[in-house]
Amino acid sequence: MRASASDAERLEHAADCANRLRKAISTVIVGQEDVVDAMLITLATRGHALLVGVPGLAKTLIVASLAKALDLSFGRVQFTPDLLPADITGTDVLHEQDGQRSLRFLPGPIFHNLVLADEINRTPPKTQAALLQAMQEREVTVGTTTHPLPRPFQVFATRNPVEQEGTYPLPEAQRDRFLMEIHVDYPSEAEEREVAIRTTSSVAPAIAPVVTRDELESVTALVPRIPVTDEAVDLAVKIARATRPTTPGALDDIRQYVRFGAGPRGSQALVLAAKARAALRGDAAADIEDVLALIVPTMRHRLVLSYRADADGIEVKELLERVRRSLT
């Protein structure tokens, strides 16, 4: 499918916006190009992402830097075991003026454009559910009144994979709400050296807004309109179905190590993320290459492994790689 002149200009503009954001974030963040690209894809799809990594890998800084580069409001919620739903959504408070009393809604920290839910697995399921409901509905109901969240509204939640004591793992149905699970790895030796130099300097780098809200809206409106090849859609559906142990012809490894595979949201996420990846590169259509590049981040949090997988040291990424090889 050939793009029209106006579509070609929009694609060029989307790629230019992505390059400006990458350049701005790189003034503060050393390396982590794949993480930043995955976050930009999440941003372009109006989705949410789960960032997984040990402490000290700049997960919070990446999200805050992205908000600054976009001139969006940024809210951070530190999840703790005693956090209540009202602590993040807000609550009605008694207000008195001129002798008249009334209830007034006091918005919680969730009322921002980009929200960092730090260590989401440290808070009980009831509070997790309040956040995840807001992610799905883009609104908060307190009492009998529904309050719309600001637009855009996107959540980047973090999870520490090391410390498990005193945590409340996200239920599978709630993990499915995230478009991607992005793993943040250790920097290379050269990158770590650069981090040590930058962070101990007397001059702190600053990020100025490089993409306006209107430009972001233009990109997010473009993504659903990006064509995708039939072969790419077929592959996305086959991948999702191949992760289910009940699918006829499923790999022996899937039958042995997976209790539940990805649902339809998995194939939807894979196709949508592929469209965003193509748009941010300035390509007129998403193809098989885009789908293959995004299998792991869009699928790994949707698989529920068996106890045998844990005993045998089998990881989700390894199983997804076996699925990919079986289909290509």
Sine and cosine of phi, psi and omega as CSV:
sin_phi,cos_phi,sin_psi,cos_psi,sin_omega,cos_omega
0.00,0.00,0.81,-0.59,-0.03,-1.00
-1.00,0.05,0.67,-0.75,0.00,-1.00
-0.99,0.11,0.58,-0.82,0.08,-1.00
-0.96,0.29,0.16,-0.99,-0.01,-1.00
-0.87,0.50,-0.67,0.74,-0.02,-1.00
-0.92,0.40,-0.64,0.77,0.03,-1.00
-0.90,0.43,-0.63,0.77,0.02,-1.00
-0.88,0.47,-0.64,0.77,0.04,-1.00
-0.92,0.40,-0.65,0.76,0.02,-1.00
-0.91,0.43,-0.64,0.77,0.03,-1.00
-0.90,0.43,-0.68,0.73,0.03,-1.00
-0.89,0.46,-0.63,0.78,0.01,-1.00
-0.93,0.37,-0.63,0.77,0.02,-1.00
-0.89,0.46,-0.69,0.72,0.03,-1.00
-0.90,0.43,-0.61,0.79,0.01,-1.00
-0.92,0.40,-0.66,0.75,0.04,-1.00
-0.87,0.49,-0.70,0.71,0.00,-1.00
-0.88,0.47,-0.67,0.74,0.00,-1.00
-0.91,0.41,-0.63,0.78,0.03,-1.00
-0.90,0.44,-0.65,0.76,0.01,-1.00
-0.92,0.38,-0.68,0.73,0.04,-1.00
-0.86,0.51,-0.70,0.71,-0.03,-1.00
-0.91,0.42,-0.67,0.74,-0.01,-1.00
-0.91,0.42,-0.71,0.71,-0.03,-1.00
-0.92,0.40,-0.54,0.84,-0.02,-1.00
-0.92,0.38,-0.27,0.96,0.06,-1.00
-0.95,0.31,-0.33,0.94,0.00,-1.00
-0.92,-0.40,-0.64,0.77,-0.07,-1.00
-0.99,-0.16,0.78,-0.63,0.03,-1.00
-1.00,-0.07,0.83,-0.56,0.01,-1.00
0.95,0.33,-0.55,-0.83,0.01,-1.00
0.83,0.56,0.59,0.81,-0.02,-1.00
-0.88,0.48,-0.67,0.75,-0.01,-1.00
-0.90,0.43,-0.61,0.79,0.03,-1.00
-0.90,0.43,-0.72,0.69,0.00,-1.00
-0.88,0.47,-0.68,0.73,0.01,-1.00
-0.88,0.48,-0.67,0.74,0.02,-1.00
-0.90,0.44,-0.61,0.79,0.03,-1.00
-0.93,0.37,-0.59,0.81,0.04,-1.00
-0.92,0.40,-0.61,0.79,0.07,-1.00
-0.89,0.45,-0.70,0.71,0.05,-1.00
-0.86,0.51,-0.69,0.72,0.00,-1.00
-0.88,0.47,-0.69,0.72,-0.06,-1.00
-0.93,0.36,-0.39,0.92,0.00,-1.00
-1.00,-0.08,0.02,1.00,-0.09,-1.00
0.88,0.48,0.49,0.87,-0.04,-1.00
-0.99,-0.12,-0.16,-0.99,0.03,-1.00
-0.81,-0.59,0.42,-0.91,-0.04,-1.00
-0.69,-0.73,0.49,-0.87,0.06,-1.00
-0.94,-0.33,0.88,-0.47,0.01,-1.00
-0.99,-0.13,0.84,-0.55,-0.06,-1.00
-0.89,-0.46,0.80,-0.60,0.02,-1.00
0.03,-1.00,0.36,-0.93,0.00,-1.00
-0.94,0.35,0.32,-0.95,0.00,-1.00
-0.87,0.48,0.51,-0.86,0.10,-1.00
1.00,-0.03,0.17,0.99,-0.02,-1.00
-0.98,-0.21,0.32,0.95,0.13,-0.99
0.93,0.36,0.50,0.87,0.02,-1.00
-0.89,0.45,-0.72,0.69,0.02,-1.00
-0.89,0.45,-0.67,0.74,-0.04,-1.00
-0.90,0.43,-0.59,0.81,0.01,-1.00
-0.90,0.44,-0.72,0.69,-0.01,-1.00
-0.91,0.42,-0.70,0.72,0.01,-1.00
-0.89,0.45,-0.62,0.79,0.02,-1.00
-0.91,0.41,-0.64,0.77,0.03,-1.00
-0.89,0.46,-0.67,0.75,0.02,-1.00
-0.89,0.45,-0.66,0.76,0.01,-1.00
-0.92,0.40,-0.65,0.76,-0.01,-1.00
-0.91,0.41,-0.39,0.92,0.01,-1.00
-0.98,-0.18,-0.07,1.00,-0.06,-1.00
0.83,0.56,0.68,0.73,0.04,-1.00
-0.96,-0.29,0.42,-0.91,0.06,-1.00
-0.95,0.31,0.60,-0.80,-0.09,-1.00
-0.82,-0.57,0.77,-0.64,0.04,-1.00
-0.81,-0.58,0.67,-0.75,0.01,-1.00
-0.86,-0.52,0.77,-0.64,0.04,-1.00
-0.88,-0.48,0.88,-0.48,0.06,-1.00
-1.00,0.05,0.94,-0.34,-0.06,-1.00
-0.98,0.19,0.77,-0.64,-0.01,-1.00
-0.71,-0.70,0.29,-0.96,-0.04,-1.00
-0.88,0.48,-0.40,0.92,-0.04,-1.00
-0.99,-0.13,0.13,0.99,-0.01,-1.00
-0.96,0.29,0.72,-0.69,0.00,-1.00
-0.97,-0.24,0.38,-0.92,0.03,-1.00
-0.80,0.60,-0.66,0.75,-0.02,-1.00
-0.90,0.43,-0.39,0.92,0.00,-1.00
-0.93,0.37,-0.36,0.93,0.02,-1.00
-0.94,-0.33,-0.54,0.84,-0.04,-1.00
-1.00,0.06,-0.47,0.88,-0.10,-1.00
0.96,-0.28,0.14,-0.99,-0.06,-1.00
-0.45,-0.89,0.29,-0.96,0.09,-1.00
-0.99,0.11,0.73,-0.68,0.03,-1.00
-0.85,-0.53,0.48,-0.88,-0.01,-1.00
-0.98,0.21,0.81,-0.58,-0.04,-1.00
-0.86,-0.51,0.71,-0.71,-0.01,-1.00
-0.85,-0.53,0.77,-0.64,0.03,-1.00
-0.54,-0.84,0.79,-0.62,-0.01,-1.00
0.81,0.58,0.64,0.77,0.05,-1.00
0.98,0.20,-0.02,1.00,0.00,-1.00
-0.97,-0.23,0.74,-0.67,0.02,-1.00
-0.97,-0.25,0.62,-0.78,0.03,-1.00
-0.43,-0.90,0.33,-0.94,0.07,-1.00
-1.00,0.00,0.73,-0.68,0.02,-1.00
-0.81,-0.59,0.70,-0.71,-0.02,-1.00
-0.98,0.21,0.80,-0.60,0.06,-1.00
-0.96,-0.27,0.96,-0.27,-0.08,-1.00
-0.89,0.46,0.58,-0.81,0.07,-1.00
-1.00,0.02,0.00,-1.00,-0.06,-1.00
-0.92,0.38,-0.13,0.99,0.02,-1.00
-0.96,0.27,-0.24,0.97,-0.05,-1.00
-0.99,0.11,0.91,0.42,0.09,-1.00
-0.64,-0.77,0.21,-0.98,0.00,-1.00
-0.95,0.30,-0.76,0.65,0.06,-1.00
-0.90,-0.43,0.84,-0.55,-0.04,-1.00
-0.89,-0.45,0.79,-0.61,0.10,-1.00
-0.99,-0.13,0.92,-0.39,0.07,-1.00
-1.00,-0.07,1.00,-0.04,-0.15,-0.99
-0.98,0.18,0.83,-0.56,-0.01,-1.00
0.81,0.58,0.87,0.50,-0.07,-1.00
-0.87,0.49,-0.42,0.91,-0.02,-1.00
-0.99,0.15,0.10,1.00,0.02,-1.00
-1.00,-0.08,-0.05,1.00,-0.04,-1.00
-0.92,-0.39,0.46,-0.89,-0.05,-1.00
-0.89,0.46,0.35,-0.94,-0.04,-1.00
-0.82,0.57,-0.55,0.83,-0.02,-1.00
-0.88,0.47,-0.67,0.74,0.01,-1.00
-0.96,0.27,-0.62,0.78,0.09,-1.00
-0.84,0.54,-0.70,0.71,-0.05,-1.00
-0.90,0.44,-0.58,0.82,0.01,-1.00
-0.89,0.45,-0.66,0.75,0.03,-1.00
-0.92,0.38,-0.71,0.70,-0.08,-1.00
-0.94,0.35,-0.49,0.87,0.10,-0.99
-0.91,0.41,-0.66,0.75,0.04,-1.00
-0.90,0.43,-0.60,0.80,0.05,-1.00
-0.87,0.48,-0.65,0.76,-0.06,-1.00
-0.97,0.23,-0.71,0.70,-0.13,-0.99
-1.00,-0.02,-0.33,0.94,-0.07,-1.00
0.86,0.51,0.54,0.84,0.06,-1.00
-0.37,-0.93,0.30,-0.95,-0.03,-1.00
-0.78,-0.63,0.74,-0.67,0.06,-1.00
-0.95,-0.31,0.86,-0.51,0.04,-1.00
-0.84,-0.54,0.87,-0.49,-0.10,-0.99
0.93,0.38,-0.87,-0.50,0.01,-1.00
-0.94,-0.35,0.13,0.99,-0.07,-1.00
-0.93,-0.37,0.72,-0.70,0.05,-1.00
-0.98,-0.21,0.79,-0.62,-0.05,-1.00
-0.92,-0.39,0.87,-0.49,0.03,-1.00
-0.94,0.34,0.61,-0.79,0.06,-1.00
-0.99,0.14,0.38,-0.92,-0.01,-1.00
-0.90,0.44,0.40,-0.92,0.05,-1.00
-0.90,-0.45,0.73,-0.68,-0.06,1.00
-0.96,0.29,0.35,-0.94,0.08,-1.00
-0.72,-0.70,0.90,-0.44,-0.01,-1.00
-0.63,-0.78,0.59,-0.81,-0.06,-1.00
-0.92,-0.39,0.75,-0.66,0.18,-0.98
-0.89,-0.45,0.95,-0.31,-0.03,-1.00
-0.99,-0.15,0.54,-0.84,0.04,-1.00
-0.91,-0.41,0.48,-0.88,0.05,-1.00
-0.63,-0.78,0.76,-0.65,0.05,-1.00
-1.00,0.03,0.90,-0.43,-0.08,-1.00
-0.98,0.18,-0.10,0.99,-0.11,-0.99
-1.00,-0.02,-0.83,0.56,-0.08,-1.00
-0.99,0.11,0.87,-0.49,-0.01,-1.00
-0.92,-0.39,-0.25,0.97,-0.01,-1.00
-0.94,0.34,0.76,-0.65,0.02,-1.00
0.96,0.27,0.40,0.92,0.01,-1.00
-0.93,-0.36,0.29,-0.96,0.01,-1.00
-0.80,-0.60,1.00,-0.06,-0.06,-1.00
-0.82,0.57,0.61,-0.79,0.03,-1.00
-0.90,0.43,0.76,-0.65,0.10,-1.00
-0.86,0.50,0.47,-0.88,-0.08,-1.00
-0.84,0.54,-0.65,0.76,-0.02,-1.00
-0.90,0.44,-0.48,0.88,0.01,-1.00
-0.99,0.11,-0.58,0.81,0.08,-1.00
-0.87,0.49,-0.51,0.86,-0.04,-1.00
-0.90,0.43,-0.30,0.95,-0.01,-1.00
-0.96,0.28,-0.33,0.94,0.00,-1.00
-0.99,0.13,0.71,-0.70,0.04,-1.00
-0.89,0.45,-0.70,0.71,-0.05,-1.00
-0.62,-0.78,0.45,-0.89,0.21,-0.98
-0.94,-0.35,0.92,-0.39,-0.10,-1.00
-0.97,-0.23,0.86,-0.50,0.01,-1.00
-1.00,-0.04,0.78,-0.63,0.00,-1.00
-0.97,-0.23,0.91,-0.41,-0.08,-1.00
-0.99,-0.14,0.16,-0.99,0.06,-1.00
-0.90,0.44,0.53,-0.85,0.06,-1.00
-0.96,0.28,0.28,-0.96,0.10,-1.00
-0.95,0.32,0.16,-0.99,-0.02,-1.00
-0.87,0.49,-0.69,0.72,-0.01,-1.00
-0.91,0.42,-0.64,0.77,0.01,-1.00
-0.92,0.39,-0.64,0.77,0.01,-1.00
-0.91,0.41,-0.58,0.82,0.07,-1.00
-0.90,0.45,-0.67,0.74,0.02,-1.00
-0.91,0.42,-0.63,0.78,0.05,-1.00
-0.87,0.49,-0.70,0.71,-0.01,-1.00
-0.88,0.47,-0.59,0.80,0.00,-1.00
-0.95,0.31,-0.73,0.68,-0.07,-1.00
-0.91,0.41,-0.70,0.72,-0.13,-0.99
-0.98,0.20,-0.17,0.98,0.03,-1.00
-0.95,-0.31,0.16,0.99,0.03,-1.00
-1.00,0.09,0.38,-0.92,0.02,-1.00
-0.98,0.19,-0.23,0.97,-0.02,-1.00
-0.97,-0.23,0.91,-0.42,0.00,-1.00
-1.00,-0.03,0.83,-0.55,0.01,-1.00
-0.91,0.42,0.58,-0.81,0.00,-1.00
-0.86,-0.51,0.51,-0.86,0.01,-1.00
-0.93,-0.38,0.80,-0.60,0.08,-1.00
-0.98,-0.17,0.49,-0.87,0.04,-1.00
-0.85,0.52,0.75,-0.67,-0.02,-1.00
-0.85,-0.52,-0.24,0.97,0.03,-1.00
-0.74,-0.67,0.79,-0.61,-0.03,-1.00
-0.99,0.16,0.24,-0.97,0.04,-1.00
-0.88,0.48,-0.63,0.77,0.02,-1.00
-0.90,0.43,-0.62,0.79,0.03,-1.00
-0.91,0.41,-0.65,0.76,0.05,-1.00
-0.89,0.45,-0.68,0.73,0.04,-1.00
-0.87,0.49,-0.61,0.80,0.02,-1.00
-0.90,0.44,-0.66,0.75,0.00,-1.00
-0.93,0.37,-0.71,0.70,-0.03,-1.00
-0.92,0.39,-0.49,0.87,0.07,-1.00
-0.96,0.27,-0.45,0.89,-0.03,-1.00
-0.97,0.25,-0.61,0.79,-0.15,-0.99
-0.81,0.58,-0.75,0.66,-0.01,-1.00
-0.89,0.46,-0.35,0.94,-0.04,-1.00
-1.00,0.06,-0.14,0.99,-0.01,-1.00
-0.93,0.38,0.81,-0.59,0.05,-1.00
-0.92,0.39,0.43,-0.90,0.06,-1.00
-0.71,-0.70,0.69,-0.73,-0.06,-1.00
-0.93,0.37,0.47,-0.88,0.04,-1.00
-0.87,0.50,-0.60,0.80,0.00,-1.00
-0.89,0.45,-0.61,0.80,0.00,-1.00
-0.93,0.36,-0.66,0.75,0.03,-1.00
-0.90,0.43,-0.70,0.71,0.01,-1.00
-0.86,0.51,-0.66,0.75,0.00,-1.00
-0.91,0.41,-0.67,0.75,0.01,-1.00
-0.87,0.49,-0.69,0.73,0.01,-1.00
-0.92,0.39,-0.67,0.74,0.01,-1.00
-0.89,0.46,-0.63,0.78,0.00,-1.00
-0.90,0.44,-0.74,0.67,0.00,-1.00
-0.87,0.49,-0.71,0.71,-0.02,-1.00
-0.93,0.37,-0.53,0.85,-0.01,-1.00
-0.94,0.33,-0.26,0.97,0.03,-1.00
-1.00,0.09,-0.09,1.00,-0.06,-1.00
-0.99,-0.11,0.83,-0.56,-0.05,-1.00
-0.91,0.42,-0.31,0.95,-0.02,-1.00
-1.00,0.01,-0.10,0.99,0.00,-1.00
-0.94,0.33,0.77,-0.64,0.06,-1.00
-0.84,0.55,0.74,-0.67,0.00,-1.00
0.99,0.12,0.14,0.99,0.02,-1.00
-0.88,0.48,0.53,-0.85,0.01,-1.00
-0.86,0.51,0.53,-0.85,0.04,-1.00
-0.85,0.53,-0.61,0.80,0.00,-1.00
-0.90,0.44,-0.60,0.80,0.02,-1.00
-0.93,0.37,-0.69,0.73,0.02,-1.00
-0.90,0.45,-0.55,0.83,-0.10,-1.00
-0.99,0.13,-0.61,0.79,-0.18,-0.98
-0.93,-0.37,-0.16,0.99,-0.06,-1.00
-0.92,-0.40,0.80,-0.60,0.07,-1.00
-0.99,0.11,-0.73,0.68,0.02,-1.00
-0.69,-0.73,0.71,-0.70,0.02,-1.00
-1.00,-0.09,-0.13,-0.99,-0.01,-1.00
-0.94,0.33,0.64,-0.77,0.06,-1.00
-1.00,0.04,-0.15,-0.99,0.00,-1.00
-0.85,0.52,-0.46,0.89,0.05,-1.00
-0.88,0.48,-0.46,0.89,0.01,-1.00
-0.90,0.43,-0.76,0.65,0.01,-1.00
-0.93,0.38,-0.59,0.81,0.06,-1.00
-0.88,0.48,-0.73,0.68,-0.01,-1.00
-0.89,0.46,-0.63,0.77,-0.03,-1.00
-0.91,0.41,-0.68,0.74,0.01,-1.00
-0.93,0.37,-0.71,0.71,-0.03,-1.00
-0.90,0.43,-0.69,0.73,0.02,-1.00
-0.91,0.42,-0.59,0.80,0.05,-1.00
-0.89,0.46,-0.65,0.76,0.05,-1.00
-0.88,0.48,-0.70,0.72,-0.01,-1.00
-0.91,0.42,-0.65,0.76,0.02,-1.00
-0.87,0.49,-0.67,0.74,0.03,-1.00
-0.91,0.42,-0.70,0.71,-0.02,-1.00
-0.88,0.47,-0.66,0.75,-0.04,-1.00
-0.96,0.29,-0.22,0.98,0.13,-0.99
-1.00,-0.09,-0.15,0.99,-0.03,-1.00
1.00,0.09,0.25,0.97,0.01,-1.00
-0.99,0.12,0.55,-0.83,-0.08,-1.00
-0.98,0.20,-0.27,0.96,-0.03,-1.00
-0.45,-0.90,0.47,-0.88,0.09,-1.00
-1.00,0.01,0.62,-0.78,-0.03,-1.00
-0.73,-0.68,-0.18,-0.98,-0.05,-1.00
-0.85,0.53,-0.60,0.80,-0.01,-1.00
-0.86,0.51,-0.65,0.76,0.00,-1.00
-0.91,0.41,-0.65,0.76,0.02,-1.00
-0.90,0.44,-0.72,0.69,-0.04,-1.00
-0.89,0.46,-0.57,0.82,-0.04,-1.00
-0.94,0.33,-0.30,0.95,-0.13,-0.99
-0.90,-0.45,0.17,0.98,-0.03,-1.00
-0.84,0.54,-0.78,0.62,-0.12,-0.99
-0.91,0.42,-0.81,0.59,-0.05,-1.00
-0.91,0.42,-0.47,0.88,-0.02,-1.00
-1.00,0.04,-0.25,0.97,-0.12,-0.99
-0.91,-0.42,-0.46,0.89,-0.22,-0.97
-0.90,0.44,-0.48,0.88,-0.01,-1.00
-1.00,0.07,-0.02,1.00,-0.02,-1.00
-0.99,-0.15,-0.13,0.99,0.00,-1.00
-1.00,-0.10,0.69,-0.73,0.08,-1.00
-0.95,-0.32,0.91,-0.41,-0.07,-1.00
-1.00,0.09,0.36,-0.93,0.02,-1.00
-1.00,0.08,0.18,-0.98,0.05,-1.00
-0.90,0.43,-0.50,0.87,0.00,-1.00
-0.92,0.40,-0.58,0.81,0.04,-1.00
-0.88,0.47,-0.66,0.76,0.03,-1.00
-0.91,0.42,-0.66,0.75,-0.01,-1.00
-0.91,0.41,-0.58,0.81,-0.03,-1.00
-1.00,0.00,0.03,1.00,0.02,-1.00
0.94,0.35,0.51,0.86,-0.01,-1.00
-1.00,0.02,0.76,-0.65,0.01,-1.00
-0.96,-0.27,0.41,-0.91,-0.03,-1.00
-0.87,0.50,-0.66,0.75,-0.03,-1.00
-0.86,0.52,-0.64,0.77,0.02,-1.00
-0.90,0.43,-0.67,0.74,0.01,-1.00
-0.91,0.41,-0.64,0.76,0.02,-1.00
-0.91,0.41,-0.56,0.83,0.06,-1.00
-0.91,0.41,-0.62,0.79,0.05,-1.00
-0.91,0.41,-0.62,0.79,0.05,-1.00
-0.90,0.44,-0.70,0.71,-0.01,-1.00
-0.86,0.51,-0.70,0.72,-0.01,-1.00
-0.91,0.42,-0.53,0.85,-0.03,-1.00
-0.96,0.28,-0.32,0.95,-0.07,-1.00
-0.95,-0.31,-0.09,1.00,-0.03,-1.00
-0.81,-0.59,0.00,0.00,0.00,0.00
